[in-house]
Amino acid sequence: MSYKNICDFCSEEINILDKYVEIGKLEKEKGFSA
């Protein structure tokens, strides 16, 4: 695996985690538990 591929994979994983965090925040504001 090249360095660039690893970076792309990591940033993709981070983006997915960020989406889950955002969804979690929205659900907390609405009063839903994840």
PQR file with spaces between the fields and no chain letter, atoms N, CA, C, O and H, PARSE charges and radii, in Angstrom:
ATOM       1  N    MET     1       0.855   -1.203    0.000 -0.4000 1.5000
ATOM       2  CA   MET     1       0.000    0.000    0.000 -0.0000 2.0000
ATOM       3  C    MET     1       0.886    1.247    0.000  0.5500 1.7000
ATOM       4  O    MET     1       1.827    1.350    0.788 -0.5500 1.4000
ATOM       5  N    SER     2       0.581    2.176   -0.877 -0.4000 1.5000
ATOM       6  CA   SER     2       1.367    3.412   -0.914 -0.0000 2.0000
ATOM       7  C    SER     2       0.912    4.348    0.194  0.5500 1.7000
ATOM       8  O    SER     2      -0.176    4.208    0.753 -0.5500 1.4000
ATOM       9  H    SER     2      -0.182    2.092   -1.517  0.4000 1.0000
ATOM      10  N    TYR     3       1.782    5.310    0.494 -0.4000 1.5000
ATOM      11  CA   TYR     3       1.481    6.267    1.559 -0.0000 2.0000
ATOM      12  C    TYR     3       0.200    7.030    1.274  0.5500 1.7000
ATOM      13  O    TYR     3      -0.615    7.256    2.169 -0.5500 1.4000
ATOM      14  H    TYR     3       2.666    5.424    0.040  0.4000 1.0000
ATOM      15  N    LYS     4       0.029    7.430    0.007 -0.4000 1.5000
ATOM      16  CA   LYS     4      -1.153    8.215   -0.362 -0.0000 2.0000
ATOM      17  C    LYS     4      -2.423    7.395   -0.116  0.5500 1.7000
ATOM      18  O    LYS     4      -3.409    7.925    0.396 -0.5500 1.4000
ATOM      19  H    LYS     4       0.691    7.247   -0.720  0.4000 1.0000
ATOM      20  N    ASN     5      -2.406    6.115   -0.473 -0.4000 1.5000
ATOM      21  CA   ASN     5      -3.584    5.274   -0.266 -0.0000 2.0000
ATOM      22  C    ASN     5      -3.942    5.193    1.206  0.5500 1.7000
ATOM      23  O    ASN     5      -5.118    5.245    1.567 -0.5500 1.4000
ATOM      24  H    ASN     5      -1.605    5.685   -0.889  0.4000 1.0000
ATOM      25  N    ILE     6      -2.933    5.067    2.055 -0.4000 1.5000
ATOM      26  CA   ILE     6      -3.177    4.996    3.499 -0.0000 2.0000
ATOM      27  C    ILE     6      -3.826    6.294    3.969  0.5500 1.7000
ATOM      28  O    ILE     6      -4.782    6.266    4.744 -0.5500 1.4000
ATOM      29  H    ILE     6      -1.978    5.025    1.762  0.4000 1.0000
ATOM      30  N    CYS     7      -3.311    7.427    3.506 -0.4000 1.5000
ATOM      31  CA   CYS     7      -3.860    8.727    3.916 -0.0000 2.0000
ATOM      32  C    CYS     7      -5.313    8.857    3.458  0.5500 1.7000
ATOM      33  O    CYS     7      -6.169    9.316    4.214 -0.5500 1.4000
ATOM      34  H    CYS     7      -2.534    7.450    2.877  0.4000 1.0000
ATOM      35  N    ASP     8      -5.585    8.449    2.211 -0.4000 1.5000
ATOM      36  CA   ASP     8      -6.954    8.528    1.693 -0.0000 2.0000
ATOM      37  C    ASP     8      -7.877    7.666    2.542  0.5500 1.7000
ATOM      38  O    ASP     8      -8.985    8.083    2.880 -0.5500 1.4000
ATOM      39  H    ASP     8      -4.889    8.076    1.597  0.4000 1.0000
ATOM      40  N    PHE     9      -7.424    6.467    2.886 -0.4000 1.5000
ATOM      41  CA   PHE     9      -8.236    5.554    3.691 -0.0000 2.0000
ATOM      42  C    PHE     9      -8.514    6.164    5.058  0.5500 1.7000
ATOM      43  O    PHE     9      -9.644    6.140    5.546 -0.5500 1.4000
ATOM      44  H    PHE     9      -6.525    6.128    2.612  0.4000 1.0000
ATOM      45  N    CYS    10      -7.449    6.719    5.679 -0.4000 1.5000
ATOM      46  CA   CYS    10      -7.615    7.296    7.015 -0.0000 2.0000
ATOM      47  C    CYS    10      -8.572    8.474    6.989  0.5500 1.7000
ATOM      48  O    CYS    10      -9.443    8.581    7.852 -0.5500 1.4000
ATOM      49  H    CYS    10      -6.531    6.739    5.283  0.4000 1.0000
ATOM      50  N    SER    11      -8.424    9.358    6.011 -0.4000 1.5000
ATOM      51  CA   SER    11      -9.296   10.534    5.977 -0.0000 2.0000
ATOM      52  C    SER    11     -10.730   10.112    5.711  0.5500 1.7000
ATOM      53  O    SER    11     -11.667   10.753    6.188 -0.5500 1.4000
ATOM      54  H    SER    11      -7.717    9.270    5.310  0.4000 1.0000
ATOM      55  N    GLU    12     -10.908    9.035    4.951 -0.4000 1.5000
ATOM      56  CA   GLU    12     -12.264    8.529    4.705 -0.0000 2.0000
ATOM      57  C    GLU    12     -12.867    8.020    6.016  0.5500 1.7000
ATOM      58  O    GLU    12     -14.024    8.305    6.324 -0.5500 1.4000
ATOM      59  H    GLU    12     -10.148    8.514    4.564  0.4000 1.0000
ATOM      60  N    GLU    13     -12.080    7.267    6.783 -0.4000 1.5000
ATOM      61  CA   GLU    13     -12.545    6.754    8.076 -0.0000 2.0000
ATOM      62  C    GLU    13     -12.900    7.904    9.012  0.5500 1.7000
ATOM      63  O    GLU    13     -13.909    7.856    9.715 -0.5500 1.4000
ATOM      64  H    GLU    13     -11.140    7.035    6.533  0.4000 1.0000
ATOM      65  N    ILE    14     -12.056    8.945    9.013 -0.4000 1.5000
ATOM      66  CA   ILE    14     -12.296   10.098    9.888 -0.0000 2.0000
ATOM      67  C    ILE    14     -13.596   10.791    9.477  0.5500 1.7000
ATOM      68  O    ILE    14     -14.380   11.197   10.334 -0.5500 1.4000
ATOM      69  H    ILE    14     -11.237    8.985    8.442  0.4000 1.0000
ATOM      70  N    ASN    15     -13.826   10.926    8.172 -0.4000 1.5000
ATOM      71  CA   ASN    15     -15.059   11.558    7.700 -0.0000 2.0000
ATOM      72  C    ASN    15     -16.275   10.777    8.175  0.5500 1.7000
ATOM      73  O    ASN    15     -17.271   11.371    8.588 -0.5500 1.4000
ATOM      74  H    ASN    15     -13.188   10.596    7.475  0.4000 1.0000
ATOM      75  N    ILE    16     -16.200    9.445    8.120 -0.4000 1.5000
ATOM      76  CA   ILE    16     -17.315    8.607    8.570 -0.0000 2.0000
ATOM      77  C    ILE    16     -17.548    8.819   10.067  0.5500 1.7000
ATOM      78  O    ILE    16     -18.688    8.955   10.511 -0.5500 1.4000
ATOM      79  H    ILE    16     -15.391    8.963    7.785  0.4000 1.0000
ATOM      80  N    LEU    17     -16.456    8.845   10.843 -0.4000 1.5000
ATOM      81  CA   LEU    17     -16.592    9.065   12.288 -0.0000 2.0000
ATOM      82  C    LEU    17     -17.201   10.427   12.565  0.5500 1.7000
ATOM      83  O    LEU    17     -18.058   10.566   13.437 -0.5500 1.4000
ATOM      84  H    LEU    17     -15.529    8.734   10.483  0.4000 1.0000
ATOM      85  N    ASP    18     -16.750   11.449   11.807 -0.4000 1.5000
ATOM      86  CA   ASP    18     -17.292   12.800   11.995 -0.0000 2.0000
ATOM      87  C    ASP    18     -18.792   12.811   11.739  0.5500 1.7000
ATOM      88  O    ASP    18     -19.537   13.483   12.452 -0.5500 1.4000
ATOM      89  H    ASP    18     -16.053   11.336   11.098  0.4000 1.0000
ATOM      90  N    LYS    19     -19.244   12.070   10.719 -0.4000 1.5000
ATOM      91  CA   LYS    19     -20.678   12.019   10.412 -0.0000 2.0000
ATOM      92  C    LYS    19     -21.446   11.408   11.578  0.5500 1.7000
ATOM      93  O    LYS    19     -22.512   11.898   11.951 -0.5500 1.4000
ATOM      94  H    LYS    19     -18.639   11.524   10.140  0.4000 1.0000
ATOM      95  N    TYR    20     -20.896   10.324   12.157 -0.4000 1.5000
ATOM      96  CA   TYR    20     -21.567    9.707   13.302 -0.0000 2.0000
ATOM      97  C    TYR    20     -21.642   10.668   14.474  0.5500 1.7000
ATOM      98  O    TYR    20     -22.655   10.726   15.170 -0.5500 1.4000
ATOM      99  H    TYR    20     -20.031    9.926   11.853  0.4000 1.0000
ATOM     100  N    VAL    21     -20.559   11.434   14.698 -0.4000 1.5000
ATOM     101  CA   VAL    21     -20.541   12.405   15.797 -0.0000 2.0000
ATOM     102  C    VAL    21     -21.606   13.468   15.556  0.5500 1.7000
ATOM     103  O    VAL    21     -22.343   13.830   16.474 -0.5500 1.4000
ATOM     104  H    VAL    21     -19.736   11.387   14.132  0.4000 1.0000
ATOM     105  N    GLU    22     -21.691   13.974   14.316 -0.4000 1.5000
ATOM     106  CA   GLU    22     -22.691   14.998   13.992 -0.0000 2.0000
ATOM     107  C    GLU    22     -24.099   14.451   14.200  0.5500 1.7000
ATOM     108  O    GLU    22     -24.948   15.131   14.777 -0.5500 1.4000
ATOM     109  H    GLU    22     -21.093   13.680   13.570  0.4000 1.0000
ATOM     110  N    ILE    23     -24.352   13.231   13.735 -0.4000 1.5000
ATOM     111  CA   ILE    23     -25.672   12.611   13.896 -0.0000 2.0000
ATOM     112  C    ILE    23     -25.985   12.467   15.382  0.5500 1.7000
ATOM     113  O    ILE    23     -27.108   12.732   15.812 -0.5500 1.4000
ATOM     114  H    ILE    23     -23.662   12.679   13.266  0.4000 1.0000
ATOM     115  N    GLY    24     -24.987   12.046   16.168 -0.4000 1.5000
ATOM     116  CA   GLY    24     -25.176   11.892   17.608 -0.0000 2.0000
ATOM     117  C    GLY    24     -25.553   13.208   18.264  0.5500 1.7000
ATOM     118  O    GLY    24     -26.425   13.249   19.132 -0.5500 1.4000
ATOM     119  H    GLY    24     -24.075   11.830   15.819  0.4000 1.0000
ATOM     120  N    LYS    25     -24.889   14.293   17.843 -0.4000 1.5000
ATOM     121  CA   LYS    25     -25.196   15.614   18.407 -0.0000 2.0000
ATOM     122  C    LYS    25     -26.620   16.022   18.058  0.5500 1.7000
ATOM     123  O    LYS    25     -27.357   16.513   18.913 -0.5500 1.4000
ATOM     124  H    LYS    25     -24.181   14.260   17.138  0.4000 1.0000
ATOM     125  N    LEU    26     -27.010   15.818   16.794 -0.4000 1.5000
ATOM     126  CA   LEU    26     -28.354   16.192   16.361 -0.0000 2.0000
ATOM     127  C    LEU    26     -29.399   15.403   17.144  0.5500 1.7000
ATOM     128  O    LEU    26     -30.404   15.962   17.582 -0.5500 1.4000
ATOM     129  H    LEU    26     -26.412   15.418   16.100  0.4000 1.0000
ATOM     130  N    GLU    27     -29.161   14.104   17.319 -0.4000 1.5000
ATOM     131  CA   GLU    27     -30.129   13.270   18.035 -0.0000 2.0000
ATOM     132  C    GLU    27     -30.226   13.690   19.490  0.5500 1.7000
ATOM     133  O    GLU    27     -31.309   13.650   20.074 -0.5500 1.4000
ATOM     134  H    GLU    27     -28.344   13.650   16.963  0.4000 1.0000
ATOM     135  N    LYS    28     -29.107   14.093   20.086 -0.4000 1.5000
ATOM     136  CA   LYS    28     -29.138   14.560   21.478 -0.0000 2.0000
ATOM     137  C    LYS    28     -29.979   15.821   21.578  0.5500 1.7000
ATOM     138  O    LYS    28     -30.774   15.974   22.505 -0.5500 1.4000
ATOM     139  H    LYS    28     -28.227   14.126   19.612  0.4000 1.0000
ATOM     140  N    GLU    29     -29.801   16.730   20.613 -0.4000 1.5000
ATOM     141  CA   GLU    29     -30.556   17.988   20.629 -0.0000 2.0000
ATOM     142  C    GLU    29     -32.050   17.720   20.487  0.5500 1.7000
ATOM     143  O    GLU    29     -32.872   18.408   21.093 -0.5500 1.4000
ATOM     144  H    GLU    29     -29.155   16.606   19.859  0.4000 1.0000
ATOM     145  N    LYS    30     -32.395   16.721   19.686 -0.4000 1.5000
ATOM     146  CA   LYS    30     -33.813   16.393   19.480 -0.0000 2.0000
ATOM     147  C    LYS    30     -34.380   15.593   20.647  0.5500 1.7000
ATOM     148  O    LYS    30     -35.597   15.488   20.803 -0.5500 1.4000
ATOM     149  H    LYS    30     -31.728   16.162   19.194  0.4000 1.0000
ATOM     150  N    GLY    31     -33.490   15.028   21.469 -0.4000 1.5000
ATOM     151  CA   GLY    31     -33.947   14.261   22.620 -0.0000 2.0000
ATOM     152  C    GLY    31     -33.987   12.765   22.376  0.5500 1.7000
ATOM     153  O    GLY    31     -34.531   12.017   23.189 -0.5500 1.4000
ATOM     154  H    GLY    31     -32.502   15.114   21.342  0.4000 1.0000
ATOM     155  N    PHE    32     -33.413   12.319   21.256 -0.4000 1.5000
ATOM     156  CA   PHE    32     -33.342   10.882   20.989 -0.0000 2.0000
ATOM     157  C    PHE    32     -32.036   10.342   21.543  0.5500 1.7000
ATOM     158  O    PHE    32     -31.030   11.051   21.551 -0.5500 1.4000
ATOM     159  H    PHE    32     -32.972   12.927   20.596  0.4000 1.0000
ATOM     160  N    SER    33     -32.034    9.099   22.005 -0.4000 1.5000
ATOM     161  CA   SER    33     -30.783    8.471   22.422 -0.0000 2.0000
ATOM     162  C    SER    33     -30.316    7.547   21.303  0.5500 1.7000
ATOM     163  O    SER    33     -31.110    6.797   20.735 -0.5500 1.4000
ATOM     164  H    SER    33     -32.851    8.523   21.998  0.4000 1.0000
ATOM     165  N    ALA    34     -29.033    7.605   20.993 -0.4000 1.5000
ATOM     166  CA   ALA    34     -28.501    6.818   19.883 -0.0000 2.0000
ATOM     167  C    ALA    34     -28.487    5.333   20.230  0.5500 1.7000
ATOM     168  O    ALA    34     -28.070    4.512   19.412 -0.5500 1.4000
ATOM     169  H    ALA    34     -28.388    8.214   21.455  0.4000 1.0000
